[in-house]
Amino acid sequence: MDDNEHRRAMDKALTYLGYRARSVAQMRAYLAGKGFSEPAVEAAIGKLKDYGYLDDEKLAAHIVEVLGQERGMGKRAVQQKLYRAGIDSQQAKEAADAIEPDEEREHARAWADRLDAKLSEDDPRRRKEKLFRRLIAKGFGYDIVKEILDKMDEERG
């Protein structure tokens, strides 16, 4: 690896980071896809880590905060987003576990209320099935969804 390749790899990496935070895996794939040698890629990644520009743990915490806490997505959806961002499975699970079960239930209930208000289905059984599918799609687990929908049924009488 020559100094010129290393500088070019760093320039590309910094430009790529200019759009949004990236994981180490995303950066590695990006630089390799741009044709840089493995030593140039690893040198750039090492420098970016040293500077604090690449930090999978911080990225995972940010994704959990935005999706899990601000947007109210379920833990499974958050984990999937972490996997797609290149965060390893153990780190993704640990980061998603920052979403407390009570908080996830609150988010599931809020989504259920919003989605329920938009449904035009009159048949209670079909309405519940649609809500169930939509809540699962939002990343909430079976147990939480069932609990929320059963509670809504009780409230309706």
N, C-alpha and C positions, 0 to 999 in steps of 0.2 A: 504494500500500500504506500502510495506516495503522499506527500503533504497536500498536493493539489486535490487528489481524490478525497482526502479527509475533509478539507475545507468545503468542497462541493457537497459532500454528504451532510455536513453540519448546516450549510445554507439551506439545503432542501428540507432537512429535519425541522429547522426553525420556522421555515415557511409553512410547513405542514402543521406545526403546533400553533401557528398564528390564527388558525381558524377556530380551534377548540382544543381542549386537553385530550391527550391520547394515552393509550396504554403502551407498555414496552412491546407487547406482541404486535400491536397495530403499527408502531414505528418500525419495527424490524421488517414486517411484511412490506411496508411502504418503501423503505430504502432499498430492500432487496429487489422489489419490483421496478425500481428506477435504475437497476443494473449495477449498484455499488457492490464491491467485493465484501465478503463476510468480515474481514478485519476492519474495513472502513465503517461498516454498519455497527459493529460492536464497539469501535472506538467512539463513534458519534453517540451511541446510546449511553456509554459510560460517562461521557462528558455531560450529557443532558441530565443524567441521574445526579451527578455531582453538583450541578447547578440548581437542582431541584425542579427542573422542568418536566421530568418524567418521574412520576411516582404513582404506581398502581394503587397503593393503599389510599392516598388522597383522592385519586380519581374514583375509586369504588365508594368512598364515603360521600363524595359529591353526588354521584349517581343515586345513591340511596336517599340522600337528602332531597334531591329534586323530584325523583319519581315516587319514592315511598312516603315522604312527609309532605311535600308541597302539592304534588299531583294526586296523592292518595291511592297509588297503585298497590296491588297486593304483593306480598313477599316473593311469590313465584315469578311474577312479571319483572320485578326488580332483578332477581337472580338471572333471568334470561337476558336482560339488557346487559348485565355485567359480563356474562359469558360472551355475548356478541361483541363487547368492547375489548375482549382479549384478556379479561381478568381470570386467573386460574380458579378452578371450581371451589377449592377450599377457601380461598380468600373471598370469593363471591358469596359463599354461604355465610362466612363470618360477618361480612359487611351487611348482608341482608338481615341477619339476626339482630341488627340494631333496631329494626322495626319491632316495637313491642306488640305482643298479641292484642292488648286492649286497644292500642292505636290502630292496628290493622282491622279490628272489628268495627271501630268507629268509621274508618274509611269505607269499609264494605257496606255499612248501613247507609252512609251518605250516598254512595253510588247506587245502592238499591232504591233509595227514595227518588233520586234523580231519574233513574231509568224507568222506574215504575210510573212516574208522572208522565212519561213520554209514550208509554205503551197504550195502544188502542184496543188491546185484546180484552174481551168481556168474560171469556171462560176462565174461571179462577185457576184451574189446573194448567191450562196452556200459558196463562200469564206467568205463573210460578216457574214453569219450564223455561220460558224465554228469559226471565230474570236470572234463573240459575245459570244458563249458558253464558249470558252476558257478564255475570260476576266472575265466573270461572275464566272467561277471556280477559278480564281485567287483572288476573293473576292471584285471585283469592283461592285458598284451599277449600276442598270439599266441606270440611267440618265447619269452617267459618260461614260459608255460604248457606249451608243447611241450617245452622243456628239462626242466622239473620232472617232467612225466609220463614222459618217456623215462628219466630218472634213476630214477624209482620202478619202472619196468619192469625196468631193469637189476638193481636191488636185489632184486626178487622172483625173478629168475633165470629 
